[in-house]
Amino acid sequence: MNSIFKALNDGTRREILELLKVKDLSAGEIADYFNISKPSISHHLDILKRADLISSEKKGQFIIYSLNTTIMEDVLKWILTFKK
């Protein structure tokens, strides 16, 4: 759970999740939305992958990233346990 909150603690990573909520994208397509280096985008994607918030699949020359909604649902369920 700590890796999930660490991943969500960064605005760029939250924006990446918002993009992937709409559709699956390659790293290059994700990078086009930001004014930061491609290695920085790769670093953010790696953190999101390690937190299991996104998944990746190789398609030809590209790696396509998608949102892992199961993990998001699990986090939401856990947070809601604090509601009384």
TAMOHU-V957249 format. One record per residue. N is the residue number from 1. RES is the residue in one letter. PSI is psi in radians with two decimals (none if undefined). OMEGA is omega as a letter, one per 30 degrees, with the letter a starting at -180 (none if undefined). Layout:
# TAMOHU-V957249
n,res,psi,omega
N,RES,PSI,OMEGA
N,RES,PSI,OMEGA
This chain:
# TAMOHU-V957249
n,res,psi,omega
1,M,-0.58,l
2,N,-0.70,a
3,S,-0.55,l
4,I,-0.83,a
5,F,-0.60,l
6,K,-0.76,a
7,A,-0.69,a
8,L,-0.16,a
9,N,0.01,a
10,D,2.29,a
11,G,-0.69,l
12,T,-0.76,l
13,R,-0.65,l
14,R,-0.66,l
15,E,-0.69,l
16,I,-0.76,l
17,L,-0.68,l
18,E,-0.72,l
19,L,-0.77,a
20,L,-0.30,l
21,K,-0.55,a
22,V,-0.82,l
23,K,2.80,l
24,D,2.49,a
25,L,2.72,l
26,S,2.90,l
27,A,-0.69,l
28,G,-0.71,l
29,E,-0.69,l
30,I,-0.78,a
31,A,-0.56,a
32,D,-0.39,a
33,Y,-0.15,a
34,F,2.73,l
35,N,0.84,l
36,I,2.89,a
37,S,2.72,l
38,K,-0.65,l
39,P,-0.61,l
40,S,-0.71,l
41,I,-0.76,l
42,S,-0.70,l
43,H,-0.80,l
44,H,-0.73,l
45,L,-0.67,l
46,D,-0.76,l
47,I,-0.74,l
48,L,-0.66,l
49,K,-0.75,l
50,R,-0.52,l
51,A,-0.04,l
52,D,0.40,l
53,L,-0.40,l
54,I,2.80,l
55,S,2.87,a
56,S,2.63,l
57,E,2.26,l
58,K,2.19,l
59,K,1.78,a
60,G,-2.19,l
61,Q,-0.22,a
62,F,2.68,l
63,I,2.15,a
64,I,2.26,a
65,Y,2.48,l
66,S,2.72,a
67,L,2.36,l
68,N,1.60,a
69,T,-0.42,l
70,T,-0.78,l
71,I,-0.72,l
72,M,-0.70,l
73,E,-0.71,l
74,D,-0.74,l
75,V,-0.78,l
76,L,-0.76,l
77,K,-0.75,l
78,W,-0.77,a
79,I,-0.71,a
80,L,-0.29,l
81,T,-0.30,l
82,F,-0.19,l
83,K,2.31,l
84,K,none,none
